[in-house]
Amino acid sequence: MELSTIKFPDFVKLGEVLWLKGADSVKNSMMDSGFVATINIDENSGSTREFSEIDTNEYLSYKAEGDQASRGKYQQGYTKTMTKYRVAENTGITYEMRKENKYNDVVSELMAAGRKGYNTIDLDLSHRITFATSTSYTDRNGRTIDTTTGDGYQLAYSAHTLKGSSTTFRNILANNPKISKGSLEAMERMIVENTYSHLGEKKTIEYDIVWTTDDPNSVNTAREYLLSTSDVEGAHSGIINVYNNKYRLVILPRVATDKDGNTDTTKRYYWGLASSFQQPIKLGMWEAPHMDAPSAGSNGDDIQTDDWEFRTRAGYGICTPGPKGFTISLGDGSN
């Protein structure tokens, strides 16, 4: 889109115009969630990265006097390949806008399109949860996005497999209840009974995050459980909130959206627990979001029209090698 005096006549009015800066939409909810691991990747090092889990046995074996110590067991998990892709947008500004506009700072603010890169990454990361019950989805550009974990199943599944054992496990809560005290305890029980190494041994992984969409009922319910305290002199003195300081609440506003980032009310009650120690979702950053501003005589200066092109670019990849460290309930009561 070209920014011109025809489309934005108020920029060149002789009279005073008070411009209100729009609120930045940048909030890196997923990147800052704690359960996404961001890996910076060097230039000229290829367009793919492989991620694989590796487990060892949990306990030592008895050693009698003079006996040889037993060998530790190791088991590589499934491997998942991350592939880089780029996103981009150009914005043109006409000669007249540059020379006649009396509010250059307004144009400067308008040109700060770099925020769109982080918005795009946040949406793509969020959609790994939005479409967690599917093995793929079609994104806003018509691309087919693979959402499987290393075992070939969707992120949210009731029978994930292990590489070195026939044991299966689930990370989607049965009957998909909305968040409540009972469902939170049920989610915790599911984690206790469904966390294994690839050797099939029970593992203990600390889950320290409660995540929800931005649905007010889900957010307020979570806050009630996590933040409420008891008055030591009140009617219920001595009652302790066992969830206080146990979890950190993370609100993910772009999870309940469709492929284009518009509101999808069918996903408004999604919630779950996650681990900042496991960080199951991996984000590879080849090219951090940035904006290249043109100047006179540069390749962003169109000699035919005198327009300047502002280029916004980013390059990254996303994958989830394994589902450990992430659980979900769809909150819709489905089986």
Secondary structure by P-SEA (a helix, b strand, c coil): cccccccccccccccbbbbbbccccccccccccccbbbbbbbcccccbbbbbbbbcccbbbbbcccccbbbbbbbbcbbbbbbbbbbbbbbbbccccccccccaaaaaaaaccaaaaaaaaaaaaaaaaaaccccccccccbbbbbccccccccccccbbbbccccbbbbccccccccccaaaaaaaaaaaaaccccccccbbbbbbcbbbbcccaaaaaaaaaacccccccccccccccccccccbbbbbbcccccccccccccccccccbbbbcccccbbbbbcccbbbbbbccccccccccccbbbbbbbccbbbbbcccccbbbbcccccc
